[in-house]
Amino acid sequence: MHEPTKSSANGRRYDPERLFLPPDDDLAPNRPGETLRSRLDGSRTGRAGLLLARLLGRRPVEDDWRRSLAAEQLVGARLDGLTAGGWEVVHSIALPGDAVISHLLIGPGGVFCITDEQTRRARVRVDDAMVRVPRERPRPCVRRARQCAVRSAHVLSYGCRFTVQVEPVLVLAGATGVDGAEASEDVRVLREPEVEGLGALGGVLHPERVDRIHTVARNRRVWTAA
């Protein structure tokens, strides 16, 4: 069992394990979309190549990355605004392979694994697996949000040595309306302005548990086997 949370001279809580977390392994400084920024910076496709692909009707993967980055930045800014109320946020957690957890929100109301999707100011329809945007192919966002939450719960429970329940949340950035949000009983579907409502939730986690889960969540090494 891990050493209990302690308080410093100024009364601020801390988990002793955090003191031994190397800076390179600490995800806490991550900005929203950090992983996508790195992918875009490392892309070898020049402007000419991107333009040619678009002219040929082949959307470059870089366009998808930019769209996802915009959504992560919008949602991440709203989540960061909740930290004054006892919440902690970890952004852009890279998993083995290409999967990325956009945000983990940890606080009095529990732990939320947040997946965001850019919808280009459209009214969308949601079912138990897909998000359907007019004139676009269905996107398996609901299913992906559920899978990320399951992986997060497994990793955090193992690292914390107690069971951590993680609720999946799908945020549709830019959506003007959502039909069928209640179709998925286990995934909370929100529009971007509704994200701040998560901060009003409480009565689930004690501050010491919040601190412990955050310490584990910010450690890059615990996610390498996810």
C-alpha positions as CSV (number, residue, x, y, z in Angstrom):
1,M,0.0,0.0,0.0
2,H,1.3,3.4,-0.9
3,E,2.4,5.9,1.8
4,P,-0.4,8.2,2.9
5,T,-0.9,11.7,1.5
6,K,0.9,14.3,3.7
7,S,0.7,18.0,4.1
8,S,3.5,20.5,3.7
9,A,4.2,23.4,6.1
10,N,1.7,25.6,4.2
11,G,-1.0,23.0,4.4
12,R,-0.9,21.9,0.8
13,R,-1.4,18.2,0.2
14,Y,1.2,16.1,-1.6
15,D,1.8,12.5,-2.4
16,P,5.4,11.5,-1.4
17,E,5.8,9.4,-4.6
18,R,5.5,12.6,-6.6
19,L,8.8,13.8,-5.2
20,F,10.6,11.0,-7.0
21,L,8.9,11.5,-10.4
22,P,11.6,12.4,-13.0
23,P,10.7,15.5,-15.0
24,D,10.8,13.6,-18.3
25,D,8.2,11.2,-16.9
26,D,5.9,13.9,-15.5
27,L,2.8,14.5,-17.7
28,A,1.5,17.3,-15.6
29,P,3.1,20.1,-17.7
30,N,1.5,18.7,-20.9
31,R,-0.6,21.3,-22.8
32,P,-3.8,20.3,-24.4
33,G,-3.0,18.5,-27.6
34,E,0.7,18.0,-26.8
35,T,0.9,14.7,-28.6
36,L,-0.8,16.1,-31.7
37,R,1.5,19.1,-31.7
38,S,4.5,16.7,-31.7
39,R,3.1,14.8,-34.6
40,L,2.5,17.9,-36.6
41,D,6.0,19.3,-35.8
42,G,7.5,15.9,-36.9
43,S,5.5,15.6,-40.1
44,R,7.7,15.4,-43.2
45,T,4.8,16.3,-45.6
46,G,5.5,19.8,-46.9
47,R,2.9,22.4,-48.0
48,A,3.2,21.3,-51.6
49,G,2.4,17.7,-50.7
50,L,-0.5,18.7,-48.5
51,L,-2.0,20.8,-51.3
52,L,-1.5,18.1,-53.9
53,A,-3.3,15.5,-51.7
54,R,-6.2,17.9,-51.2
55,L,-6.4,18.6,-54.9
56,L,-6.5,14.8,-55.6
57,G,-9.4,14.4,-53.0
58,R,-7.2,12.6,-50.5
59,R,-7.5,14.3,-47.1
60,P,-4.0,14.3,-45.5
61,V,-3.7,12.8,-42.0
62,E,-2.3,16.2,-41.0
63,D,-5.7,17.8,-41.6
64,D,-7.2,15.3,-39.1
65,W,-4.5,16.1,-36.6
66,R,-5.2,19.8,-36.9
67,R,-8.9,19.3,-36.5
68,S,-8.4,17.2,-33.4
69,L,-5.8,19.6,-32.0
70,A,-8.3,22.5,-32.2
71,A,-10.9,20.4,-30.3
72,E,-8.4,19.4,-27.6
73,Q,-7.3,23.0,-27.1
74,L,-10.9,24.3,-26.8
75,V,-11.9,21.6,-24.3
76,G,-8.6,21.6,-22.5
77,A,-8.9,25.4,-21.8
78,R,-12.3,24.8,-20.1
79,L,-11.0,21.9,-18.1
80,D,-8.1,23.9,-16.8
81,G,-10.6,26.4,-15.5
82,L,-11.9,23.8,-13.1
83,T,-8.6,23.4,-11.2
84,A,-9.5,26.2,-8.7
85,G,-12.3,24.0,-7.4
86,G,-10.2,21.1,-6.3
87,W,-9.9,19.3,-9.7
88,E,-6.8,18.1,-11.4
89,V,-6.3,17.7,-15.1
90,V,-3.8,15.7,-17.1
91,H,-3.7,16.3,-20.9
92,S,-2.6,14.3,-23.9
93,I,-1.6,10.9,-22.4
94,A,0.0,8.8,-25.2
95,L,-0.7,5.1,-25.0
96,P,1.2,2.3,-26.8
97,G,0.4,2.5,-30.5
98,D,-1.3,5.6,-31.8
99,A,-4.0,6.0,-29.2
100,V,-4.1,9.1,-27.0
101,I,-6.2,10.0,-24.0
102,S,-7.1,13.6,-24.6
103,H,-7.8,14.6,-21.0
104,L,-8.2,13.0,-17.6
105,L,-10.2,15.1,-15.1
106,I,-9.8,14.0,-11.5
107,G,-11.6,15.6,-8.6
108,P,-14.4,15.6,-6.0
109,G,-16.9,14.2,-8.5
110,G,-14.8,11.3,-9.6
111,V,-12.5,10.5,-12.5
112,F,-13.5,11.3,-16.1
113,C,-11.7,10.2,-19.3
114,I,-12.6,12.9,-21.8
115,T,-12.5,12.3,-25.6
116,D,-13.2,15.4,-27.8
117,E,-14.3,15.6,-31.4
118,Q,-14.5,18.6,-33.7
119,T,-17.9,18.9,-35.4
120,R,-17.5,22.1,-37.4
121,R,-20.6,23.8,-36.0
122,A,-23.0,21.2,-37.1
123,R,-26.0,19.5,-35.5
124,V,-25.0,15.9,-34.9
125,R,-26.7,12.6,-34.0
126,V,-25.3,10.2,-31.5
127,D,-26.0,6.5,-31.0
128,D,-24.4,3.8,-28.8
129,A,-21.3,3.7,-30.9
130,M,-21.2,6.5,-33.5
131,V,-21.4,10.2,-34.0
132,R,-23.0,11.2,-37.3
133,V,-22.2,14.6,-38.7
134,P,-24.1,15.7,-41.9
135,R,-22.3,14.9,-45.2
136,E,-19.5,13.0,-43.4
137,R,-18.8,9.4,-42.6
138,P,-20.0,8.1,-39.2
139,R,-17.2,8.4,-36.6
140,P,-16.8,5.7,-33.9
141,C,-16.3,8.4,-31.2
142,V,-18.6,7.0,-28.6
143,R,-17.0,3.6,-28.9
144,R,-13.6,5.1,-28.6
145,A,-14.5,7.1,-25.5
146,R,-15.7,4.0,-23.8
147,Q,-12.5,2.1,-24.7
148,C,-10.3,4.8,-23.4
149,A,-12.1,4.9,-20.1
150,V,-11.8,1.2,-19.7
151,R,-8.0,1.4,-20.3
152,S,-7.7,4.3,-18.0
153,A,-9.5,2.5,-15.2
154,H,-7.3,-0.5,-15.5
155,V,-4.1,1.5,-15.4
156,L,-5.1,3.8,-12.6
157,S,-6.4,0.9,-10.5
158,Y,-3.2,-1.0,-10.9
159,G,-1.0,2.0,-10.1
160,C,-3.1,3.2,-7.1
161,R,-3.6,-0.3,-5.7
162,F,-7.3,0.4,-5.2
163,T,-10.2,0.3,-7.6
164,V,-10.6,3.5,-9.6
165,Q,-13.9,4.0,-11.5
166,V,-13.5,6.1,-14.6
167,E,-16.5,7.6,-16.5
168,P,-16.2,8.1,-20.2
169,V,-17.1,11.6,-21.5
170,L,-17.4,12.6,-25.2
171,V,-17.3,16.3,-25.9
172,L,-18.5,17.5,-29.3
173,A,-16.6,20.7,-29.8
174,G,-18.4,23.2,-32.0
175,A,-21.7,21.2,-32.2
176,T,-24.7,23.4,-32.4
177,G,-27.0,20.6,-31.1
178,V,-26.9,17.0,-30.3
179,D,-29.7,14.4,-31.0
180,G,-29.7,11.1,-29.2
181,A,-27.2,11.9,-26.5
182,E,-29.1,9.7,-24.1
183,A,-28.7,6.7,-26.5
184,S,-25.5,5.7,-24.8
185,E,-26.2,5.1,-21.1
186,D,-22.6,4.7,-20.0
187,V,-21.0,7.5,-22.0
188,R,-21.7,11.1,-21.0
189,V,-22.1,13.2,-24.2
190,L,-21.6,16.9,-23.9
191,R,-21.3,20.0,-26.0
192,E,-18.2,22.1,-25.3
193,P,-20.0,24.8,-23.2
194,E,-21.4,22.0,-20.9
195,V,-17.9,20.9,-19.9
196,E,-17.7,23.4,-17.0
197,G,-20.8,21.6,-15.4
198,L,-18.5,18.7,-14.5
199,G,-16.9,21.0,-11.9
200,A,-20.1,21.2,-9.9
201,L,-20.1,17.4,-9.3
202,G,-18.9,16.1,-5.9
203,G,-19.3,13.6,-3.1
204,V,-17.3,10.8,-4.8
205,L,-13.6,11.2,-4.0
206,H,-11.9,12.5,-0.9
207,P,-9.1,15.0,-1.5
208,E,-6.4,12.4,-0.5
209,R,-7.8,10.0,-3.2
210,V,-7.8,12.8,-5.7
211,D,-4.2,13.5,-5.0
212,R,-3.1,9.9,-5.2
213,I,-4.9,9.2,-8.5
214,H,-3.4,12.4,-9.9
215,T,0.1,11.3,-8.9
216,V,-0.4,8.0,-10.7
217,A,-2.1,9.6,-13.7
218,R,0.7,12.1,-14.3
219,N,3.4,9.3,-14.4
220,R,4.2,8.5,-18.0
221,R,5.7,5.1,-17.1
222,V,2.4,3.7,-15.8
223,W,0.8,4.1,-19.2
224,T,3.5,2.3,-21.2
225,A,1.8,-1.1,-20.7
226,A,-1.8,0.2,-21.2
